[in-house]
Amino acid sequence: MNKDDIKFYTATWCGYCQNLKAFMDRSNINYHSIDIDKNPESIDELYKYQNGARTIPMLVYPDNDHQVNPRPNEVLEKINSLN
C-alpha cells in the first residue's frame, strides 16, 4: 500500500489519534493524515461513514472499509486482510 491508501481522520487535540499515529509510525504503516480542524469539510466524510457521528480517529482503507478508534491489533488485522 502506498501513502494515500489509508486515510487517517485526526485532530491535534485528540490523544487517541496521537497514540494511534505513533503506533502506525513505529510500525511503518503509511497513511494520509486528514486534520478535521484544518479541513473542516472532511467532517462530512465522518458523518457519511459513521451514520451522522463524527468520532476520531477514523481510518478509511482502500476497500472503502473503515474503523473508528481502532486498537492497534485491529489495524494490523485489517491491513493483513488487504494484502
Secondary structure, DSSP 8 states (H G I E B T S, - for coil): --TTSSEEEE-TT-HHHHHHHHHHHHTT---EEEETTT-GGGHHHHHHHTTT---SSEEE-TTS-EEES--HHHHHHHHHHH-
